[in-house]
Structures are given as structure tokens and as C-alpha cells.
Amino acid sequence: MTMPPHWRKLALTAHVTFSVGWIGGVVAYLTLGVAAVTSQDTQTVRAAWIAMELTGWFAIVPLALAALLTGLIMSLGTKWGLFRHYWTLISLVLTVLATVVLLLHMPDVSFLADVAQEAEGARLDGLGGDLFHPGLGLVVLLVIQVLNVYKPQGLTPYGWRKQHEQRTVLLP
Amino acid sequence: MSQTPVRPDREAPPSTPRWVKVFGIICIGLVLLFVILHLAGYGRMNHTPGGNTPPAMGIENVGHTALVEHGGQQP
């Protein structure tokens, strides 16, 4: 079932906002991660970890879940569908994967932010930063964005069957 | 959106596009790289090779990514 045009525009606006916001949140998180790794100042490292935890839980996680939800609404409410085209299928898989890794990773961030609040000197330096997961996550999000903008052609076998069925029904 | 009735000209589904195959190969490579780096310790939170913070730091690496502070509260 496809959405009426005004609902489709609203859903598209929400999806683009949440998706781009997710990318922006990860970039902000990476910036803080770089500060935590490179800074020699104790207060900066501590502040960076606290900000990383807050950014993660209160910006990145909600934006990720909202982007996933609005993506599902957009797929199911438009002609594209969830499993009919390779680009929608791959976008779905990558988004779910990125969200799951994010949700599994955030408790570790919280733990280290707690440690950073109490640690001092060399102990604080030992925390390092968190660049691996957000770096890889950013690459995945950019790939999803490119797929969503370019929409490369290619029907899945399921999509081809559905299209075939529709054409058969339309012909007397 | 109106659809023009078109007689199906193919009975078999089209083959997988080349970009999907290339994308799949790249993804498998990246997943393997991710797993190898994790096993090597580079994906862990403290980002020191091997994932182990020196004991002198007072933080011990336990399990996957959990770091447990110890020695802070001695009886």
C-alpha cells in the first residue's frame, strides 16, 4: 500500500532529517574521540568521554532508531518496498547492522565514561579513545546514503516475481 | 501512478547486477577485516595494540571490551 503524496513527503522529510542527523552525530562523536586520544590535558580527556557518552545515548541512538523506523515506513509506504530492489534491501541490512552494533557498543562507552570521571593521570591516559567503531560506522552510513540517493537499478528475485505477477494481472 | 499493461517478455528472473556482486565481495572483505581487527584487539575500547592497558594504569582488560578498575579500594 502506497502512502498519499503529502504523507510520503512528511515521511521522506523525517527520514532524511534523522539519517543526516545520525551522520552528524557520529562525526561529532568522532571529533570527541580524537580529542580523547590526542589531548594531554586531563580535563579535556575526561570531558571528551563524558560528552561521548551523552552524544551517544541522547543523540546518536535516538537518531539511529528514528532513521531505521522512518526508513521502514518509507520502504513499505512507497513503490520501492523492502525486499524488491537490491538497494533497499542492502540499505535495510546495513542500517540494522549499524544500529545493533551501536546498541551493543554503547554500554562499553558508558562504562569508560564512568571510569574517566574518577580516573587520574596515567590511568586516564590509558583509556585512549574510541575511533574504530564510529569510524567504521561512518563509512557504513555514507554507503547507505549513496545507495539512497543514486538508487542503483536491480530487482531481487522476489521483486521480479512481484512485478511479473502485477503485469500478469493487468493483462486480460 | 498508472501502469501501462506490458506483456512479460521474460520468464526467468534477471541475473544479479554486477554492482551487487562487487558490493557483496567488498562487504565480505570488510566484515572479515572487522572480525580480524577485533580478534587482534584493535577494535577494543582502549585502542592499544592487543587491547591491553598496562597493569600500571590500574585498569585491566577483561573479556571483550570490559575494563575493570581494580586496586582503587583496598581494605
gemmi code that builds the backbone of each chain (N, CA, C; Angstrom):
import gemmi

chains = {
    "A": [
        ("MET", (0.843, -1.182, 0.000), (0.000, 0.000, 0.000), (0.890, 1.249, 0.000)),
        ("THR", (0.665, 2.107, -0.974), (1.499, 3.312, -1.037), (0.815, 4.469, -0.311)),
        ("MET", (1.644, 5.344, 0.250), (1.126, 6.479, 1.004), (0.660, 7.575, 0.045)),
        ("PRO", (-0.298, 8.388, 0.492), (-0.652, 9.578, -0.304), (0.549, 10.519, -0.363)),
        ("PRO", (0.630, 11.365, -1.413), (1.819, 12.212, -1.611), (2.196, 13.067, -0.407)),
        ("HIS", (1.191, 13.647, 0.305), (1.556, 14.528, 1.424), (2.155, 13.736, 2.591)),
        ("TRP", (1.679, 12.512, 2.807), (2.263, 11.660, 3.859), (3.655, 11.196, 3.454)),
        ("ARG", (3.792, 10.902, 2.162), (5.094, 10.450, 1.658), (6.147, 11.539, 1.841)),
        ("LYS", (5.761, 12.788, 1.572), (6.707, 13.904, 1.730), (7.092, 14.093, 3.192)),
        ("LEU", (6.105, 13.956, 4.070), (6.371, 14.102, 5.504), (7.332, 13.001, 5.977)),
        ("ALA", (7.043, 11.768, 5.548), (7.896, 10.642, 5.945), (9.302, 10.803, 5.375)),
        ("LEU", (9.393, 11.265, 4.129), (10.703, 11.469, 3.495), (11.503, 12.544, 4.236)),
        ("THR", (10.815, 13.644, 4.584), (11.482, 14.729, 5.319), (12.023, 14.209, 6.652)),
        ("ALA", (11.184, 13.456, 7.360), (11.608, 12.906, 8.656), (12.787, 11.951, 8.471)),
        ("HIS", (12.706, 11.092, 7.460), (13.759, 10.100, 7.237), (15.090, 10.769, 6.901)),
        ("VAL", (15.054, 11.761, 6.013), (16.279, 12.474, 5.642), (16.852, 13.199, 6.867)),
        ("THR", (15.978, 13.838, 7.646), (16.429, 14.569, 8.831), (17.124, 13.633, 9.825)),
        ("PHE", (16.477, 12.516, 10.141), (17.054, 11.591, 11.117), (18.339, 10.938, 10.578)),
        ("SER", (18.346, 10.600, 9.306), (19.517, 9.923, 8.731), (20.728, 10.852, 8.685)),
        ("VAL", (20.517, 12.068, 8.210), (21.623, 13.021, 8.142), (22.053, 13.418, 9.554)),
        ("GLY", (21.066, 13.524, 10.462), (21.391, 13.806, 11.858), (22.247, 12.713, 12.471)),
        ("TRP", (21.968, 11.465, 12.125), (22.764, 10.323, 12.602), (24.219, 10.482, 12.149)),
        ("ILE", (24.397, 10.811, 10.879), (25.758, 11.012, 10.356), (26.444, 12.163, 11.101)),
        ("GLY", (25.711, 13.263, 11.297), (26.281, 14.400, 12.021), (26.659, 14.035, 13.449)),
        ("GLY", (25.815, 13.239, 14.097), (26.104, 12.799, 15.461), (27.371, 11.967, 15.535)),
        ("VAL", (27.547, 11.095, 14.559), (28.746, 10.244, 14.535), (29.995, 11.087, 14.285)),
        ("VAL", (29.873, 12.092, 13.416), (31.013, 12.985, 13.165), (31.391, 13.730, 14.451)),
        ("ALA", (30.386, 14.208, 15.186), (30.648, 14.898, 16.457), (31.322, 13.943, 17.452)),
        ("TYR", (30.820, 12.703, 17.504), (31.378, 11.689, 18.398), (32.842, 11.404, 18.037)),
        ("LEU", (33.113, 11.306, 16.735), (34.486, 11.054, 16.278), (35.418, 12.192, 16.677)),
        ("THR", (34.912, 13.416, 16.572), (35.710, 14.584, 16.957), (36.098, 14.494, 18.429)),
        ("LEU", (35.123, 14.119, 19.265), (35.406, 13.964, 20.695), (36.380, 12.801, 20.928)),
        ("GLY", (36.213, 11.734, 20.132), (37.118, 10.580, 20.256), (38.554, 10.955, 19.931)),
        ("VAL", (38.725, 11.769, 18.893), (40.064, 12.231, 18.525), (40.650, 13.080, 19.661)),
        ("ALA", (39.806, 13.929, 20.260), (40.270, 14.762, 21.383), (40.704, 13.882, 22.552)),
        ("ALA", (39.938, 12.823, 22.819), (40.275, 11.921, 23.929), (41.591, 11.201, 23.684)),
        ("VAL", (41.880, 10.907, 22.417), (43.115, 10.182, 22.085), (44.323, 11.115, 22.094)),
        ("THR", (44.157, 12.301, 21.551), (45.317, 13.160, 21.306), (45.622, 14.145, 22.431)),
        ("SER", (44.624, 14.498, 23.228), (44.855, 15.550, 24.227), (45.719, 15.057, 25.399)),
        ("GLN", (46.561, 15.931, 25.871), (47.393, 15.631, 27.042), (46.757, 16.203, 28.315)),
        ("ASP", (45.711, 16.957, 28.121), (45.073, 17.619, 29.255), (44.027, 16.699, 29.898)),
        ("THR", (44.161, 16.481, 31.182), (43.278, 15.572, 31.904), (41.815, 15.990, 31.808)),
        ("GLN", (41.570, 17.272, 31.981), (40.187, 17.761, 31.955), (39.551, 17.566, 30.577)),
        ("THR", (40.373, 17.760, 29.545), (39.842, 17.596, 28.181), (39.462, 16.143, 27.919)),
        ("VAL", (40.351, 15.215, 28.336), (40.070, 13.783, 28.117), (38.812, 13.390, 28.888)),
        ("ARG", (38.727, 13.826, 30.127), (37.559, 13.478, 30.956), (36.277, 14.058, 30.333)),
        ("ALA", (36.354, 15.327, 29.956), (35.181, 15.982, 29.357), (34.787, 15.307, 28.043)),
        ("ALA", (35.790, 14.894, 27.270), (35.501, 14.247, 25.984), (34.727, 12.945, 26.202)),
        ("TRP", (35.163, 12.131, 27.174), (34.470, 10.860, 27.432), (33.049, 11.080, 27.917)),
        ("ILE", (32.872, 12.076, 28.796), (31.517, 12.365, 29.291), (30.629, 12.818, 28.126)),
        ("ALA", (31.177, 13.678, 27.275), (30.406, 14.167, 26.123), (30.128, 13.045, 25.126)),
        ("MET", (31.087, 12.107, 24.981), (30.870, 10.973, 24.061), (29.706, 10.112, 24.544)),
        ("GLU", (29.648, 9.898, 25.854), (28.541, 9.094, 26.382), (27.197, 9.795, 26.150)),
        ("LEU", (27.168, 11.096, 26.443), (25.915, 11.846, 26.271), (25.503, 11.909, 24.799)),
        ("THR", (26.482, 12.185, 23.938), (26.184, 12.249, 22.499), (25.667, 10.905, 21.996)),
        ("GLY", (26.297, 9.847, 22.479), (25.904, 8.502, 22.038), (24.478, 8.159, 22.436)),
        ("TRP", (24.196, 8.287, 23.731), (22.878, 7.856, 24.227), (21.752, 8.805, 23.844)),
        ("PHE", (22.034, 10.114, 23.853), (20.929, 11.069, 23.685), (20.848, 11.698, 22.298)),
        ("ALA", (21.808, 11.424, 21.441), (21.707, 11.935, 20.061), (21.793, 10.770, 19.065)),
        ("ILE", (22.890, 10.009, 19.125), (23.115, 9.006, 18.079), (22.106, 7.853, 18.164)),
        ("VAL", (21.894, 7.310, 19.364), (20.965, 6.170, 19.487), (19.529, 6.554, 19.071)),
        ("PRO", (18.960, 7.654, 19.594), (17.609, 8.011, 19.139), (17.531, 8.285, 17.637)),
        ("LEU", (18.565, 8.956, 17.102), (18.554, 9.241, 15.664), (18.639, 7.951, 14.847)),
        ("ALA", (19.433, 6.998, 15.320), (19.568, 5.722, 14.604), (18.230, 4.980, 14.590)),
        ("LEU", (17.589, 4.904, 15.740), (16.307, 4.193, 15.807), (15.241, 4.905, 14.973)),
        ("ALA", (15.248, 6.243, 15.021), (14.268, 7.004, 14.234), (14.528, 6.843, 12.738)),
        ("ALA", (15.808, 6.834, 12.354), (16.144, 6.655, 10.930), (15.713, 5.271, 10.452)),
        ("LEU", (15.921, 4.258, 11.305), (15.520, 2.893, 10.937), (13.996, 2.818, 10.783)),
        ("LEU", (13.286, 3.388, 11.744), (11.821, 3.330, 11.729), (11.251, 4.072, 10.518)),
        ("THR", (11.733, 5.294, 10.276), (11.207, 6.058, 9.136), (11.629, 5.433, 7.803)),
        ("GLY", (12.788, 4.758, 7.809), (13.216, 4.039, 6.604), (12.263, 2.898, 6.287)),
        ("LEU", (11.840, 2.182, 7.337), (10.873, 1.091, 7.139), (9.546, 1.644, 6.623)),
        ("ILE", (9.115, 2.772, 7.204), (7.854, 3.387, 6.766), (7.945, 3.812, 5.303)),
        ("MET", (9.090, 4.426, 4.946), (9.277, 4.871, 3.560), (9.270, 3.696, 2.589)),
        ("SER", (9.946, 2.616, 2.972), (10.019, 1.457, 2.074), (8.647, 0.823, 1.884)),
        ("LEU", (7.954, 0.615, 3.017), (6.670, -0.083, 2.937), (5.566, 0.801, 2.371)),
        ("GLY", (5.728, 2.115, 2.485), (4.679, 3.022, 2.037), (4.899, 3.579, 0.651)),
        ("THR", (5.916, 3.115, -0.040), (6.158, 3.593, -1.410), (6.301, 2.395, -2.353)),
        ("LYS", (6.483, 2.691, -3.617), (6.590, 1.612, -4.620), (7.854, 0.785, -4.452)),
        ("TRP", (8.834, 1.317, -3.692), (10.123, 0.630, -3.622), (10.054, -0.688, -2.862)),
        ("GLY", (9.289, -0.721, -1.778), (9.207, -1.954, -0.981), (10.495, -2.202, -0.212)),
        ("LEU", (10.459, -3.231, 0.634), (11.639, -3.539, 1.460), (12.594, -4.505, 0.775)),
        ("PHE", (12.022, -5.463, 0.046), (12.843, -6.554, -0.498), (12.808, -6.615, -2.024)),
        ("ARG", (12.219, -5.617, -2.667), (12.060, -5.700, -4.127), (13.295, -5.255, -4.900)),
        ("HIS", (14.009, -4.295, -4.347), (15.191, -3.756, -5.031), (16.428, -4.019, -4.177)),
        ("TYR", (17.539, -4.281, -4.853), (18.769, -4.571, -4.105), (19.187, -3.393, -3.235)),
        ("TRP", (18.990, -2.164, -3.745), (19.479, -1.013, -2.969), (18.691, -0.830, -1.668)),
        ("THR", (17.380, -1.130, -1.691), (16.608, -1.013, -0.445), (16.968, -2.146, 0.515)),
        ("LEU", (17.153, -3.336, -0.040), (17.498, -4.493, 0.794), (18.853, -4.286, 1.479)),
        ("ILE", (19.843, -3.829, 0.690), (21.187, -3.617, 1.255), (21.154, -2.478, 2.283)),
        ("SER", (20.396, -1.422, 1.980), (20.278, -0.312, 2.933), (19.673, -0.795, 4.246)),
        ("LEU", (18.651, -1.632, 4.152), (18.000, -2.159, 5.358), (18.982, -2.987, 6.187)),
        ("VAL", (19.682, -3.903, 5.511), (20.619, -4.782, 6.224), (21.717, -3.954, 6.907)),
        ("LEU", (22.279, -2.988, 6.170), (23.362, -2.170, 6.740), (22.861, -1.305, 7.898)),
        ("THR", (21.641, -0.769, 7.763), (21.093, 0.071, 8.840), (20.843, -0.757, 10.098)),
        ("VAL", (20.265, -1.942, 9.924), (20.016, -2.814, 11.086), (21.345, -3.193, 11.738)),
        ("LEU", (22.319, -3.547, 10.899), (23.647, -3.935, 11.409), (24.284, -2.790, 12.197)),
        ("ALA", (24.251, -1.589, 11.625), (24.854, -0.426, 12.294), (24.143, -0.130, 13.614)),
        ("THR", (22.814, -0.272, 13.635), (22.052, 0.005, 14.855), (22.367, -1.030, 15.937)),
        ("VAL", (22.443, -2.290, 15.542), (22.735, -3.353, 16.521), (24.133, -3.164, 17.118)),
        ("VAL", (25.123, -2.896, 16.250), (26.497, -2.683, 16.746), (26.532, -1.471, 17.678)),
        ("LEU", (25.796, -0.418, 17.315), (25.736, 0.782, 18.164), (25.165, 0.456, 19.543)),
        ("LEU", (24.053, -0.286, 19.570), (23.402, -0.603, 20.845), (24.262, -1.537, 21.698)),
        ("LEU", (25.020, -2.405, 21.033), (25.916, -3.298, 21.788), (27.146, -2.554, 22.301)),
        ("HIS", (27.525, -1.495, 21.588), (28.750, -0.767, 21.894), (28.558, 0.284, 22.987)),
        ("MET", (27.377, 0.866, 23.068), (27.157, 1.995, 23.982), (27.366, 1.670, 25.467)),
        ("PRO", (26.998, 0.479, 25.954), (27.297, 0.181, 27.369), (28.788, 0.267, 27.688)),
        ("ASP", (29.642, -0.124, 26.742), (31.093, -0.004, 26.948), (31.504, 1.468, 27.058)),
        ("VAL", (30.869, 2.300, 26.227), (31.165, 3.740, 26.271), (30.763, 4.299, 27.634)),
        ("SER", (29.599, 3.901, 28.124), (29.134, 4.373, 29.434), (30.103, 3.946, 30.529)),
        ("PHE", (30.558, 2.696, 30.438), (31.479, 2.195, 31.460), (32.763, 3.026, 31.475)),
        ("LEU", (33.314, 3.269, 30.293), (34.570, 4.022, 30.225), (34.379, 5.492, 30.590)),
        ("ALA", (33.195, 6.021, 30.312), (32.918, 7.403, 30.736), (32.890, 7.480, 32.260)),
        ("ASP", (32.326, 6.447, 32.900), (32.328, 6.397, 34.372), (33.751, 6.307, 34.904)),
        ("VAL", (34.571, 5.463, 34.257), (35.967, 5.327, 34.679), (36.686, 6.666, 34.518)),
        ("ALA", (36.429, 7.341, 33.382), (37.107, 8.616, 33.098), (36.769, 9.681, 34.133)),
        ("GLN", (35.567, 9.613, 34.700), (35.169, 10.629, 35.693), (35.955, 10.492, 36.985)),
        ("GLU", (36.440, 9.261, 37.251), (37.125, 9.039, 38.516), (38.635, 8.870, 38.359)),
        ("ALA", (39.059, 8.500, 37.137), (40.479, 8.217, 36.936), (41.308, 9.491, 36.936)),
        ("GLU", (42.586, 9.308, 37.194), (43.515, 10.446, 37.223), (44.777, 10.096, 36.436)),
        ("GLY", (45.471, 11.101, 35.949), (46.802, 10.991, 35.370), (46.973, 9.876, 34.362)),
        ("ALA", (47.956, 9.000, 34.642), (48.309, 7.953, 33.694), (47.153, 6.982, 33.486)),
        ("ARG", (46.367, 6.794, 34.516), (45.220, 5.906, 34.412), (44.225, 6.419, 33.365)),
        ("LEU", (44.067, 7.732, 33.356), (43.160, 8.368, 32.403), (43.731, 8.262, 30.983)),
        ("ASP", (45.055, 8.423, 30.877), (45.691, 8.287, 29.562), (45.481, 6.886, 28.999)),
        ("GLY", (45.441, 5.908, 29.885), (45.277, 4.519, 29.453), (43.942, 4.234, 28.815)),
        ("LEU", (42.974, 5.093, 28.998), (41.660, 4.872, 28.394), (41.699, 5.000, 26.879)),
        ("GLY", (42.574, 5.871, 26.388), (42.643, 6.090, 24.942), (41.358, 6.714, 24.452)),
        ("GLY", (40.957, 6.344, 23.228), (39.733, 6.922, 22.659), (38.880, 5.850, 22.046)),
        ("ASP", (37.952, 6.282, 21.250), (37.040, 5.339, 20.603), (36.874, 5.783, 19.155)),
        ("LEU", (37.757, 5.295, 18.302), (37.729, 5.730, 16.897), (37.325, 4.604, 15.943)),
        ("PHE", (37.566, 3.371, 16.344), (37.346, 2.240, 15.435), (35.868, 2.078, 15.063)),
        ("HIS", (35.010, 1.951, 16.079), (33.590, 1.720, 15.809), (32.923, 2.912, 15.106)),
        ("PRO", (33.099, 4.138, 15.620), (32.454, 5.257, 14.911), (33.026, 5.493, 13.517)),
        ("GLY", (34.317, 5.216, 13.328), (34.932, 5.382, 12.008), (34.308, 4.435, 10.995)),
        ("LEU", (34.216, 3.166, 11.396), (33.605, 2.165, 10.515), (32.117, 2.463, 10.328)),
        ("GLY", (31.473, 2.893, 11.412), (30.047, 3.229, 11.333), (29.789, 4.363, 10.359)),
        ("LEU", (30.666, 5.354, 10.369), (30.502, 6.486, 9.459), (30.612, 6.036, 8.005)),
        ("VAL", (31.553, 5.132, 7.732), (31.698, 4.612, 6.363), (30.407, 3.900, 5.935)),
        ("VAL", (29.858, 3.081, 6.838), (28.618, 2.349, 6.526), (27.470, 3.329, 6.252)),
        ("LEU", (27.366, 4.366, 7.090), (26.281, 5.340, 6.909), (26.419, 6.100, 5.591)),
        ("LEU", (27.661, 6.409, 5.208), (27.865, 7.109, 3.934), (27.520, 6.206, 2.750)),
        ("VAL", (27.827, 4.917, 2.883), (27.461, 3.968, 1.818), (25.936, 3.910, 1.672)),
        ("ILE", (25.240, 3.843, 2.818), (23.768, 3.818, 2.786), (23.237, 5.092, 2.123)),
        ("GLN", (23.835, 6.218, 2.464), (23.384, 7.491, 1.890), (23.557, 7.496, 0.366)),
        ("VAL", (24.695, 7.017, -0.095), (24.946, 6.975, -1.549), (23.913, 6.066, -2.227)),
        ("LEU", (23.659, 4.895, -1.619), (22.665, 3.972, -2.195), (21.292, 4.633, -2.268)),
        ("ASN", (20.926, 5.379, -1.218), (19.608, 6.007, -1.174), (19.471, 7.153, -2.168)),
        ("VAL", (20.560, 7.830, -2.463), (20.499, 8.948, -3.407), (20.536, 8.429, -4.850)),
        ("TYR", (21.441, 7.494, -5.138), (21.614, 7.031, -6.519), (20.595, 5.960, -6.923)),
        ("LYS", (20.093, 5.198, -5.942), (19.115, 4.142, -6.202), (19.517, 3.281, -7.407)),
        ("PRO", (20.637, 2.577, -7.322), (21.080, 1.786, -8.478), (20.055, 0.709, -8.851)),
        ("GLN", (19.956, 0.465, -10.150), (18.950, -0.474, -10.648), (19.260, -1.902, -10.221)),
        ("GLY", (18.244, -2.706, -10.214), (18.427, -4.124, -9.927), (17.297, -4.654, -9.065)),
        ("LEU", (16.491, -5.543, -9.659), (15.397, -6.170, -8.924), (15.881, -7.462, -8.287)),
        ("THR", (15.445, -7.712, -7.073), (15.728, -9.002, -6.450), (14.806, -10.043, -7.098)),
        ("PRO", (15.082, -11.327, -6.942), (14.166, -12.345, -7.491), (12.738, -12.165, -6.966)),
        ("TYR", (12.609, -11.781, -5.690), (11.289, -11.517, -5.106), (10.625, -10.330, -5.813)),
        ("GLY", (11.383, -9.255, -6.020), (10.852, -8.078, -6.690), (10.443, -8.390, -8.119)),
        ("TRP", (11.241, -9.214, -8.785), (10.924, -9.593, -10.163), (9.628, -10.403, -10.211)),
        ("ARG", (9.459, -11.337, -9.258), (8.236, -12.155, -9.202), (7.012, -11.264, -8.986)),
        ("LYS", (7.141, -10.315, -8.046), (6.023, -9.415, -7.752), (5.657, -8.593, -8.984)),
        ("GLN", (6.676, -8.070, -9.662), (6.432, -7.272, -10.864), (5.779, -8.132, -11.950)),
        ("HIS", (6.253, -9.351, -12.061), (5.724, -10.299, -13.041), (4.258, -10.593, -12.759)),
        ("GLU", (3.938, -10.783, -11.473), (2.548, -11.054, -11.074), (1.641, -9.875, -11.404)),
        ("GLN", (2.128, -8.667, -11.120), (1.322, -7.469, -11.378), (1.051, -7.310, -12.868)),
        ("ARG", (2.056, -7.557, -13.671), (1.879, -7.426, -15.123), (0.902, -8.478, -15.640)),
        ("THR", (0.997, -9.674, -15.063), (0.109, -10.747, -15.493), (-1.336, -10.413, -15.152)),
        ("VAL", (-1.544, -9.809, -13.962), (-2.896, -9.430, -13.540), (-3.448, -8.332, -14.439)),
        ("LEU", (-2.586, -7.398, -14.852), (-3.031, -6.286, -15.683), (-3.427, -6.734, -17.091)),
        ("LEU", (-2.857, -7.858, -17.532), (-3.183, -8.343, -18.872), (-4.405, -9.258, -18.811)),
        ("PRO", (-5.374, -9.063, -19.670), (-6.560, -9.922, -19.654), (-6.251, -11.335, -20.147)),
    ],
    "B": [
        ("MET", (0.003, 6.316, -9.475), (0.803, 6.153, -10.687), (0.173, 5.059, -11.535)),
        ("SER", (-0.202, 5.392, -12.777), (-0.824, 4.385, -13.632), (0.241, 3.506, -14.272)),
        ("GLN", (-0.108, 2.237, -14.430), (0.841, 1.321, -15.034), (0.299, 0.854, -16.380)),
        ("THR", (1.135, 0.952, -17.372), (0.744, 0.515, -18.705), (0.861, -0.996, -18.781)),
        ("PRO", (-0.181, -1.670, -19.241), (-0.074, -3.132, -19.352), (1.012, -3.518, -20.342)),
        ("VAL", (1.953, -4.261, -19.846), (3.049, -4.712, -20.709), (3.126, -6.228, -20.608)),
        ("ARG", (3.172, -6.869, -21.765), (3.242, -8.326, -21.751), (4.638, -8.752, -21.267)),
        ("PRO", (4.709, -9.616, -20.281), (6.025, -10.031, -19.798), (6.832, -10.699, -20.893)),
        ("ASP", (8.066, -10.225, -21.045), (8.892, -10.760, -22.120), (9.918, -11.761, -21.595)),
        ("ARG", (9.960, -11.916, -20.286), (10.923, -12.876, -19.745), (10.230, -13.759, -18.722)),
        ("GLU", (10.598, -15.002, -18.666), (10.010, -15.923, -17.708), (10.956, -16.174, -16.553)),
        ("ALA", (12.229, -15.925, -16.768), (13.214, -16.148, -15.699), (13.652, -14.818, -15.125)),
        ("PRO", (13.887, -14.780, -13.800), (14.343, -13.518, -13.208), (15.706, -13.122, -13.749)),
        ("PRO", (15.984, -11.807, -13.821), (17.288, -11.368, -14.336), (18.397, -11.755, -13.371)),
        ("SER", (19.594, -11.851, -13.920), (20.720, -12.207, -13.055), (21.060, -11.055, -12.112)),
        ("THR", (21.783, -11.376, -11.050), (22.159, -10.356, -10.070), (23.044, -9.302, -10.736)),
        ("PRO", (22.720, -8.016, -10.547), (23.546, -6.969, -11.172), (25.002, -7.039, -10.709)),
        ("ARG", (25.871, -6.553, -11.579), (27.308, -6.615, -11.262), (27.654, -5.803, -10.009)),
        ("TRP", (26.974, -4.639, -9.855), (27.317, -3.787, -8.711), (26.987, -4.485, -7.387)),
        ("VAL", (25.940, -5.334, -7.401), (25.582, -6.058, -6.173), (26.671, -7.089, -5.845)),
        ("LYS", (27.175, -7.760, -6.899), (28.232, -8.760, -6.681), (29.495, -8.100, -6.134)),
        ("VAL", (29.883, -6.985, -6.761), (31.086, -6.270, -6.309), (30.894, -5.776, -4.873)),
        ("PHE", (29.706, -5.240, -4.618), (29.383, -4.737, -3.285), (29.451, -5.868, -2.262)),
        ("GLY", (28.903, -7.026, -2.619), (28.915, -8.178, -1.714), (30.323, -8.624, -1.380)),
        ("ILE", (31.192, -8.651, -2.404), (32.583, -9.064, -2.181), (33.282, -8.079, -1.245)),
        ("ILE", (33.061, -6.771, -1.490), (33.680, -5.743, -0.633), (33.166, -5.887, 0.810)),
        ("CYS", (31.859, -6.123, 0.955), (31.273, -6.257, 2.300), (31.859, -7.460, 3.038)),
        ("ILE", (31.987, -8.588, 2.334), (32.561, -9.782, 2.971), (33.987, -9.480, 3.426)),
        ("GLY", (34.752, -8.781, 2.566), (36.121, -8.408, 2.926), (36.159, -7.512, 4.155)),
        ("LEU", (35.240, -6.535, 4.202), (35.209, -5.610, 5.346), (34.796, -6.319, 6.630)),
        ("VAL", (33.826, -7.243, 6.511), (33.392, -7.995, 7.703), (34.553, -8.832, 8.238)),
        ("LEU", (35.285, -9.486, 7.319), (36.452, -10.280, 7.736), (37.497, -9.391, 8.403)),
        ("LEU", (37.728, -8.215, 7.809), (38.691, -7.264, 8.386), (38.259, -6.832, 9.785)),
        ("PHE", (36.959, -6.570, 9.936), (36.395, -6.164, 11.227), (36.622, -7.257, 12.272)),
        ("VAL", (36.326, -8.492, 11.887), (36.476, -9.613, 12.832), (37.951, -9.809, 13.197)),
        ("ILE", (38.832, -9.749, 12.176), (40.266, -9.957, 12.425), (40.804, -8.852, 13.333)),
        ("LEU", (40.418, -7.595, 13.044), (40.894, -6.484, 13.873), (40.377, -6.599, 15.305)),
        ("HIS", (39.127, -7.071, 15.435), (38.576, -7.258, 16.779), (39.354, -8.323, 17.529)),
        ("LEU", (39.622, -9.439, 16.826), (40.358, -10.524, 17.479), (41.779, -10.081, 17.830)),
        ("ALA", (42.342, -9.196, 16.990), (43.702, -8.714, 17.252), (43.723, -7.646, 18.339)),
        ("GLY", (42.531, -7.157, 18.699), (42.457, -6.195, 19.797), (42.370, -4.750, 19.367)),
        ("TYR", (42.405, -4.483, 18.066), (42.380, -3.090, 17.619), (40.994, -2.464, 17.748)),
        ("GLY", (39.968, -3.286, 17.821), (38.623, -2.739, 17.931), (38.205, -2.476, 19.357)),
        ("ARG", (39.078, -2.832, 20.288), (38.687, -2.656, 21.688), (38.799, -1.206, 22.085)),
        ("MET", (38.143, -0.916, 23.185), (37.941, 0.483, 23.523), (39.207, 1.259, 23.856)),
        ("ASN", (40.211, 0.591, 24.431), (41.367, 1.391, 24.827), (42.349, 1.591, 23.683)),
        ("HIS", (42.127, 0.856, 22.556), (42.867, 1.089, 21.319), (44.378, 1.014, 21.448)),
        ("THR", (44.826, 0.186, 22.338), (46.244, -0.115, 22.330), (46.381, -1.456, 21.645)),
        ("PRO", (47.419, -1.680, 20.820), (47.555, -2.954, 20.135), (47.500, -4.104, 21.146)),
        ("GLY", (46.639, -5.060, 20.868), (46.468, -6.167, 21.777), (45.358, -5.897, 22.769)),
        ("GLY", (44.930, -4.665, 22.823), (43.788, -4.330, 23.659), (44.070, -4.332, 25.140)),
        ("ASN", (45.339, -4.397, 25.505), (45.636, -4.485, 26.921), (46.259, -3.194, 27.431)),
        ("THR", (45.621, -2.618, 28.394), (46.186, -1.462, 29.051), (47.202, -1.968, 30.063)),
        ("PRO", (48.356, -1.358, 30.126), (49.339, -1.824, 31.091), (48.763, -1.840, 32.497)),
        ("PRO", (49.080, -2.891, 33.281), (48.544, -3.003, 34.622), (48.872, -1.788, 35.481)),
        ("ALA", (49.972, -1.112, 35.147), (50.355, 0.047, 35.933), (49.302, 1.147, 35.869)),
        ("MET", (48.473, 1.097, 34.808), (47.431, 2.107, 34.670), (46.296, 1.867, 35.654)),
        ("GLY", (46.277, 0.678, 36.244), (45.217, 0.384, 37.199), (43.941, -0.073, 36.529)),
        ("ILE", (44.028, -0.377, 35.241), (42.845, -0.823, 34.521), (43.196, -2.130, 33.839)),
        ("GLU", (42.345, -3.090, 33.999), (42.633, -4.412, 33.463), (41.599, -4.777, 32.416)),
        ("ASN", (42.076, -5.320, 31.316), (41.154, -5.715, 30.254), (40.603, -7.098, 30.559)),
        ("VAL", (39.296, -7.187, 30.615), (38.658, -8.458, 30.905), (37.649, -8.743, 29.813)),
        ("GLY", (37.751, -9.939, 29.228), (36.782, -10.325, 28.211), (36.901, -9.476, 26.962)),
        ("HIS", (35.755, -9.160, 26.373), (35.730, -8.496, 25.067), (36.185, -7.039, 25.166)),
        ("THR", (35.417, -6.222, 25.815), (35.800, -4.817, 25.892), (35.725, -4.274, 27.308)),
        ("ALA", (35.251, -5.112, 28.197), (35.036, -4.590, 29.548), (36.357, -4.318, 30.236)),
        ("LEU", (36.435, -3.171, 30.803), (37.615, -2.813, 31.559), (37.211, -2.730, 33.009)),
        ("VAL", (37.974, -3.338, 33.859), (37.621, -3.323, 35.268), (38.718, -2.617, 36.038)),
        ("GLU", (38.311, -1.630, 36.710), (39.275, -0.895, 37.526), (39.486, -1.688, 38.804)),
        ("HIS", (40.727, -1.795, 39.216), (40.970, -2.532, 40.446), (42.017, -1.809, 41.261)),
        ("GLY", (42.072, -2.166, 42.505), (43.085, -1.601, 43.371), (42.704, -0.245, 43.922)),
        ("GLY", (41.563, 0.239, 43.546), (41.161, 1.575, 43.987), (40.678, 1.587, 45.426)),
        ("GLN", (40.114, 0.459, 45.827), (39.555, 0.428, 47.167), (40.118, -0.771, 47.925)),
        ("GLN", (41.263, -0.572, 48.453), (41.890, -1.644, 49.222), (41.351, -1.616, 50.655)),
        ("PRO", (41.159, -2.793, 51.234), (40.686, -2.810, 52.620), (41.752, -2.329, 53.582)),
    ],
}
model = gemmi.Model(1)
for chain_id, residues in chains.items():
    chain = gemmi.Chain(chain_id)
    for i, (resn, *xyz) in enumerate(residues, 1):
        res = gemmi.Residue()
        res.name, res.seqid = resn, gemmi.SeqId(i, " ")
        for name, pos in zip(("N", "CA", "C"), xyz):
            atom = gemmi.Atom()
            atom.name, atom.element = name, gemmi.Element(name[0])
            atom.pos, atom.b_iso = gemmi.Position(*pos), 0.0
            res.add_atom(atom)
        chain.add_residue(res)
    model.add_chain(chain)
structure = gemmi.Structure()
structure.add_model(model)
structure.setup_entities()
